[in-house]
Amino acid sequence: MPRLNGKPEFAVIGLGRFGSSLALTLAERGFSVLGIDRDRSIVQALADRLTQTVALDSTDEQALRAVDIPSFDTVVVAIGSNFEANLLTTVAVKSLGVPHVICKATTDRQRTILLRVGADRVILPEHEAGCRLAQELAAPGMVDQIALGVEHSITELRVPSSFVGHTLRECDLRRRYGVTVLAIKRGEHLTVFPAPDFTFASGDLLAVIGENSSITRIAELK
């Protein structure tokens, strides 16, 4: 497939709920996406929405070679219901030289095995979704979070009501909480690296970076 605007290309193997959602989101954001599944009806249903779709047995190295899997920057193995197929597909993709392989697992044991056979990253969607929900329930001010290792993250927060009407300088988040404000979204307008005299308003969303414990303290503010 031709590379779109120099962007990385992705292949998603396994087009169940997780895989299809991932593939469609990447496609909607302008990336070139190859969708692969054994089920022809699933492949046909997504044919008009992805760059390319193919029905094949992903445990077959020759079949993967035929669709030029080694040319993709990242391959996501999203097979959830058949761990043997997941494992064999991961081994096949890595043996063909794909530089970055991300796998879906349903248990910690599966995660350990997939990492041992060469997966570069293994995610447990249900576990991660549960952690995000627990975080949201524990600190309702948190909207979204991107982990940066174990202790740090970039987090989107609703502005605490106690900040409203005060400037960024007055709130002094870096000194008081050890976090840095990267951007503030107000409606459809985004202010990146806001000036110290930026005044918070009700409904603002803050993108901050720092230690998770410090971010949680802000999220818990009224």
Buried (B, 14 or more C-beta within 10 A) or exposed (E): BEEEEEEEBBBBBBBBEBBBBBBBEBBEEEBBBBBBBBEEEBBEBBEEBBBBBBBBBBBEBEBBEEBEBBBBBBBBBBBBEEBEBBBBBBBBBBEBEBEBBBBBBBEEEBBEBBBEBBBBEBBBBBBEEEEEEEBBEEBEBBBBBEEBEEEBBBBBBBBBEEBEEBBBEEBEBEEEBEBEBBBBBBEEEEEEEBEEEBBBEEEBBBBBBBBBEBBBBBBEBE
